[in-house]
């Protein structure tokens, strides 16, 4: 009986969480313009040459760094500028 109550308690408490938050990628040590932490795998929005762009944050082992992967697959080697990003 106790195990059943524990399971029900765990199930009810877990239903309050967003599973996407539980399985986020690694925190990259940076925050976006709104103060939200940026994780590996996050999509970030920013302006580039007057247009809105959405890129994905990835880790590239060959470069030993986190960087942005553009929609066309290009991986940006330049340092990230998180103050201009907004996590989606």
C-alpha positions in Angstrom: 0.0 0.0 0.0 2.8 2.4 0.8 4.5 1.8 -2.6 1.3 2.6 -4.4 0.9 5.9 -2.5 4.5 6.8 -3.2 4.0 6.1 -6.9 0.8 8.2 -7.0 2.6 11.0 -5.2 5.5 10.9 -7.6 3.2 10.8 -10.6 1.1 13.7 -9.4 4.2 15.8 -8.7 5.9 14.9 -12.1 2.8 16.0 -14.0 3.6 19.6 -12.9 6.9 19.6 -14.8 7.4 20.2 -18.5 9.3 17.1 -19.8 11.2 19.3 -22.3 12.9 21.1 -19.3 14.0 17.7 -17.8 15.8 16.7 -21.0 17.5 19.9 -22.1 21.0 19.8 -23.3 24.0 21.0 -21.4 23.9 24.6 -20.0 26.6 26.5 -22.0 27.3 29.1 -19.3 25.5 32.0 -21.1 22.2 33.8 -20.8 20.1 35.4 -23.5 18.9 39.0 -23.6 16.0 38.1 -21.2 18.2 36.4 -18.7 17.2 32.9 -19.7 19.9 30.2 -19.6 21.0 28.9 -23.0 21.4 25.1 -23.4 22.8 22.9 -26.1 20.0 22.2 -28.6 18.1 25.4 -27.9 16.8 27.5 -30.8 17.8 31.2 -30.6 16.4 34.1 -32.5 18.4 37.2 -33.4 18.7 39.9 -36.1 21.3 39.6 -38.8 21.6 42.2 -41.5 18.1 43.5 -40.8 16.4 40.1 -40.8 15.3 37.7 -38.1 17.3 34.5 -38.0 16.7 31.3 -36.0 19.7 29.1 -35.3 20.4 26.1 -33.1 23.0 26.0 -30.4 25.3 23.0 -30.9 28.6 21.7 -29.6 31.3 21.0 -32.1 33.9 18.6 -30.7 36.5 19.4 -33.3 36.5 23.0 -32.2 35.8 22.2 -28.5 33.2 25.0 -28.4 29.5 25.7 -28.5 28.4 27.6 -31.6 25.4 28.3 -33.8 24.2 26.2 -36.6 22.4 28.2 -39.3 19.3 26.9 -41.1 21.4 26.0 -44.1 23.7 23.8 -41.9 26.6 26.3 -41.7 28.4 26.2 -38.3 29.6 29.6 -37.2 33.1 29.4 -35.7 32.9 32.9 -34.3 32.3 33.6 -30.6 28.7 33.7 -29.6 27.1 37.0 -28.6 24.3 35.9 -26.2 23.2 39.4 -25.3 21.6 39.6 -28.8 19.9 36.2 -28.7 16.5 35.2 -27.5 15.9 31.6 -26.6 12.7 30.3 -28.2 
